Amino acid sequence: MFKKSKETFYIRKLSIGVVSVAVAGLLVINNAQVNADETTTDTVEQVATDTELTESDLLQAQANQDQAITEAQAAGVEVTTEDTVTTSDLSEAVTNTVADTEAIQDATAQQEQNNADYAVAIENYNQEVADNQAAYEAAVADYEAKTTEDGYLSEAAGQSLIFESGSEPNTVAEVDNNATAVEQATALAWVEANAVEDKDIITNDIISNPNYISSGSYYFLQQGIPTVVTYNNLENTYFNTTKVASVVYTYTLESPESGDQVLVKFFNDPTNTIDVISLNQTTQIGMDVQFLDENSEAIDVSGALLSFASLNSGAVYDAESESYVLNSDEYVTNFDGDYITINGSSVSYNASENRAYAATSNESLEQGSRFEQNEWDGTELSWYGAIIGVVGDDGEIHFSFGSNNRSTQWFAFNSSVKAYSVPVLETVEEPTLQVVSVSYTPYQYQAPTSSLDDIIVSEESLDDPETTVLNPTTDDISADVDDEINTDDEVTAGDTAVIVPRQEAIDNALAPIDSVTVSDAYIADTLPKTGTEKQSLLAILLGTLLAMSGLIGIRKKADK
């Protein structure tokens, strides 16, 4: 009777044509009779062989996957490949390959639906853009009739830049390290030490105003050193149909009469821009503006209309001439685009001075202004202190702004031109195609090692089988083996079948002869037929085969 073995043994090939225990399997133990209906899975376990999956199944699954990938990529799916997995488990390789293929097919179906939805959305978008463009062009044409009326542009033009005053409250000024941050106490001390006029107005109404402080931060600009201020995550800014994601201002202090630095406040809303504490000195600051799209690429804004507004000028009475003469002003200079004046505005471009400003007072009726300052500044009459800049064909924006003998200058850069009824091109947000992503893992099948140099035979043997016949093949028998067969002793469970190789192999062996426990690893694929006659015949045939081969002896080895 066989005993159940919990050990694992290995077979080593000792010489060409001599194979492990195959011939030992020809023994019929105890000449006992066994019936098929007496055998259960508890006593006989056939060698498990995968009859359902083959390497061909894996190759087919991989071919299907390749086709699915091709179709997915054609639909626009982003397909990524994970690291290849090498496995000897064919079931794992096939199952996971099929699962990944199904995921790719699902992604393809979703992408095709996304593509269909996008096609409809883009068609509607294009139609709306065309309608808006037609309405815009019609409005510009109609504007020609109003170019002589106060508050209207002196020539017809339309606005393609949407960057309106106060439209970006949710961004923050990001200032580079070239400017020095200034705390409120330091700012107040600087004003106290340097102000010539209007000291109380500057300290009380501007710097110490809680609301004024909360809307931005104070810095010192250093002469000749560019300072970059960036505003990201813009929400409501467009040029034509392009969404503007960021705007970048670069400031350079060009002429500070008060020394090599000037105190400024950068507002968090870029459309409110900057306040310059000029302390009644001559101060000029260069400014470059760059609009960026959602890919951080510069946008060509040629033709955009810029608002140069609230350019104040003041006058004093001159006794000698018995008239009011200009003694303070705010201006724009060095603009690389063109100007469009507003009918009735106090501000115009003086080519000889290369400045756009009000050549006479626009602050007081007494000084010759058409309106009092509080009547026009910040009201529907704000066109009175404004002029329009048109960005040149290069699409870039460069200019300088400054003041003479002004205590402060608030300069707001935006697209809110102060002229009446300027046609504005309505923008439409372009639809976005939703792209599906999917990944898959390639599998590479590596068959289990079947070399006779290192084969695990079994971890368990049969539970009390009465008869076991090993099932050799013709390849297991070598005509070169010339040791005799020893079948004198009964082989029972736990006994060891020992291979006795040829003498010359023994003499040259580098390692001890290996042994193997007779176990269920070599159970015949089919049970022997029942019946004494058939069993005896089988024994005779097997014995004859052993005798003719003259190859292998099996000798019983006592349990250690």
Phi, psi and omega in degrees: 000141177277140171261152179287127181254135178256008183266162175242130182238162182234150176251132177245131177288125185260326177206159183300127178087355178253117189239113166025232191253019185301314182289329177301335179291353179281351179293140171251120189276126171063005179049036184269156181265138178226138179255142182299325182283357177264359185253130179237175179293344177284337184248335179227126179236114180291154175295126182285121175236140184279100180267353183265324184242139176228174177299331177297324177296319179294317179299320179293318178298321179291323177296319177297322180294318178301318179296319179296321179296316179301316180292323179295314181295325177295328179280346179106008178289140173274107183256123178244150184252127174277176179295142179293138177253125175260127184217151173262001179266099184297323179298317178300314183297314182291313183300313182289326176296317178296318180297316178297321179298318178297322178296321178295319179295321177297318179297322179297316179298318179294319180295321178297323176293318177300319180297319180294317179297320181293321180300319178293315182296319183289328176295316178295320179298312181299323179293318180293321177299316180297319179296317180295320180296319179295318179295322180296313181295324178294321180293321178296319179297320179292335184292337182306327184287349185248007187287358176251000183268146179301138177087353178256156177299147180284349173214147185293133177203154179240157183260121177254354178256125176253100181211064193281153181302128178075014187271353183232067183280350188258012176252173183225141177289123176253111189256134181284180188279358181283344175256150182258121178295143185233124175286162184301317181297320179293320179297317179297319180295321180295318178297315180302322185279336190240345184293138177261316178227166173056032182300314183295321180297317182294313184287318186276315187272339185248290188291321183274356180289117183303317180294326181292322181292321186290344185269000180182195183222150181265144179215158168262125170271135179262139184300132175077358182252114181296139176239127183259127177240122185246139176238116181254171175058042174296144186250334191230025185247133181219153166234119192052242180256009183267127177287129177265123183264328184215156170227139184238124176253134174241117182254140174225119178289118188258320183212084175269115179288338185273006180136203185264012177209162177216146180273128179227162173238124175267119178284149178288333174270116185296339179282347174265336163070265194211146172239128183251123177271088189271348173055043176060026177251165173281121183224132178225134182233128174281145182221126172248140182235135178223126175263138182239145177274188185289349175258013181063025176265142180294141180258130175283111184253032180302138181089351179293147177263131181248141180266113170255098192231172180053045177270098185273148172222141180237159182225161175231158181280130178254112184296325183296316180267353181054044179207167176273132179240149183294132177230358176204149179198162173238143191210167170236137180217168176059027178286132184267012174249207179245161177251145168236121179280158177257130181304127178087357181286151176280347185260134176214170180264126177257105186296325182293329178264350184056043180223146170252118183195174176268115184285346175231166182299139173237025184249341187210137176299322181298326182275001177108003180287152177287329179226156167291152184302318183289351177276329184249326187288113180086012180241187179292348177266014185298345175301341183293333180248030187225162172216160184252137172252138178247122181296136182289179185293340179282351177075010182254157183234114177223135175192173173233150175228155181191186181209156173238126175056041175243140181290322176216160172222118173266118180245116181251121178257120178196185182259006184280075180298144190271357178287158180285143164050036176293125180300136180239130177286114179292135182260153178231132180287125182289134179294154181246132176283123178279122183255129180271140177245144178210150178231158178217160181246116176289143178243138176240123182272132176234113184300145177302147180297126181242012179296139179288352178290338185202080182240127174283123183278303184191156170255348180219151172244181185291151171271103173054051172285145179273327179218132176227130178243122176286155190241082182280166171246171181294336179288343182282352185249130178243136180285354182272348183283126185235020172273154186275162181269136179241110181235028184292325188259151175286136178262125181238172181303135181093341176292158184246126175273123185251131178275128178251102182282178178296156185299320181295329177291323178296317182297328184260001184296138178266351182216159179299154179295132179278160179231167180218137174279130178296123187213184186285359178294334182245031175292142179300146179300331177232149179291148175295147179293145181280158179120135183296318184296314182293325180290319180296317178300318178297320179297318180297314182297318181292319179297320178298318179299320179294315184295321182291325183291321182057035192256306196233135172255141177244124180233145184283134179244125184296150177296137177278000000 
